[in-house]
Amino acid sequence: MGTMRLLKPLVVSVSSLFFVALSGFAHGFVMTPRSLINRLSQSSYYLTTKELWFDQTLDHYSPYDHRQFKQRYYEFLDYFQVTDGPIFLKICGESSCNGISNDYLGVLAKKFGAAVVSLEHRYYGKSSPFKSHTTENLKYLSSKQALFDLAVFRQWYQESLNLKRNRTGAENSWFVFGVSYSGALSAWFRLKFPHLTCGSLASSAVVHAVYNYTDYDKQVGESAGPECKAVLQEITELVDRSLETNKKELKEQFGAAELEIDGDFLYFLADAAVVVFQYGHPDALCTPLVEAKKAGVDLVAAYAKYVKEYFVGTFCVSVETYNQKHLKNTAVKEGSSDRLWWFQVCTEVAYFQVAPSNDTVRSSKIDTKYHLDLCKNVFGEGIYPEVDVTNIYYGGTNIAGSKIIFTNGSQDPWRHASKQTSSPGMPSYIITCHNCGHGIDMRECPQSVSSIEGNAQSCNIPDAVNKVRQKMIEHINLWLSECKGSGWHSM
């Protein structure tokens, strides 16, 4: 919920990761690049990649518009206890959904004898209603429409399951899961459709839309620690100065000559640093930069080396992701969700990752005007993030739902847009450790390119993840049993 270009750019999520989204870092939520997805699909990364299709309504809010589109989904039934097992609905977020990933949800499904179904988000991947993503055609792309998609699909899937079992009116116990933006959708689904699910897990759930999200950069500074933060700030200052006198050579040094707009270039550099804190491997950045500082090495050159070798090389992030010319491309491409997520950013949630007024890590030139200019340039006049409307509709961190588990990693910059304090019926857990990043409860830490699911033993406090997972299991077990015992009448 993207570095943002959030949650994508919101952030990060192959089929199920949050976030890790798919074509690049996209400003805020790191997404799993296409090259990596192709490699992972050949491994045990997915529980299933078998595509299934559902006829979905285009506009749930119009009684006159009966248009439909094909929406992709997946099901995994290997652990399903056919008679009365629960159904886990795994929400796909702001990227192509290429299967049901083999993360911690697979462990939970086996434990509870659950079926796992996962619906691709409208417009993303292969689920686009249109053959062109013009601004006019994107008007049905919103979290509100997506929630209705999930509700309609849930009802249809339950009915189709009953038909297969030769039964009528039966209801399995449903539980919803999501990470990052899809984590927010998970919480919002329970809020808006409490009768359709026994509860939800909202991992790193960005439920609070924020216009100027300065806490994002502040968290980056805190996660980096004083020494690394000071080096990053020095690099930012050197880059800002060099942009004034040596722009062409500077951008070429980072392999980003195509980013003609300075703000795009600076956002690219900011995201390159953020990724390590968001996904739990800060030492990959801080160790070489601090060593370079102590050795008197050219810091801009040292950072350029990291950006090209790690951010672009290892993480396979495309510089094109940050190019507004690319974002203006209306072609429908399964492997590119950058324009789509930015549309949601520019209309619903903002999460503008602007530099704080002081003590900033990112360039102060990444300001509100840069974001608003991007929205206007990419989508045209009249596009503006209705943040207040979004928070009034869902409640922000004052969400008034029930039976929702909120989890966040202590080092994740996105946690400040999540619900971090518990309230009746909605427990919230902060998992604290040196490399506790985005969606850590579902993917462990640190999350790396070769092993997105991570390894709990790599955490400096491995028990931190396991303790919260045990709490998750207790809540899921309790709420499923309450749901089953009440015949769905008690919410």
Salt bridges, closest charged atoms under 4 A:
GLU51 OE2 - ARG72 NH1 2.76
GLU51 OE2 - LYS126 NZ 2.72
ASP55 OD1 - LYS70 NZ 2.71
ASP65 OD2 - ARG67 NH2 2.72
ASP84 OD2 - LYS484 NZ 2.56
ASP103 OD2 - LYS90 NZ 3.06
GLU120 OE2 - ARG72 NH2 2.59
GLU136 OE2 - LYS139 NZ 2.93
ASP149 OD1 - HIS60 NE2 2.58
ASP149 OD2 - ARG122 NE 2.67
GLU171 OE1 - ARG154 NH2 2.81
ASP217 OD1 - ARG362 NE 3.19
GLU227 OE2 - LYS294 NZ 3.64
GLU234 OE1 - LYS293 NZ 2.84
GLU237 OE2 - ARG241 NH2 2.99
GLU244 OE2 - LYS365 NZ 2.74
GLU252 OE2 - LYS248 NZ 2.77
GLU260 OE2 - LYS325 NZ 3.26
ASP262 OD2 - LYS247 NZ 2.98
ASP262 OD1 - LYS251 NZ 2.91
ASP264 OD1 - ARG5 NH2 3.90
ASP271 OD2 - HIS27 ND1 3.91
ASP283 OD1 - HIS434 NE2 3.33
GLU309 OE1 - LYS305 NZ 3.06
GLU320 OE1 - HIS326 ND1 3.66
GLU334 OE2 - ARG72 NH2 3.80
ASP338 OD1 - LYS8 NZ 3.63
ASP338 OD2 - HIS326 NE2 2.71
GLU348 OE2 - LYS144 NZ 3.92
ASP359 OD2 - LYS229 NZ 2.55
ASP373 OD2 - LYS369 NZ 2.59
GLU381 OE2 - LYS376 NZ 3.16
ASP412 OD2 - HIS438 ND1 2.49
GLU444 OE2 - ARG469 NH1 2.76
GLU482 OE1 - LYS403 NZ 3.16
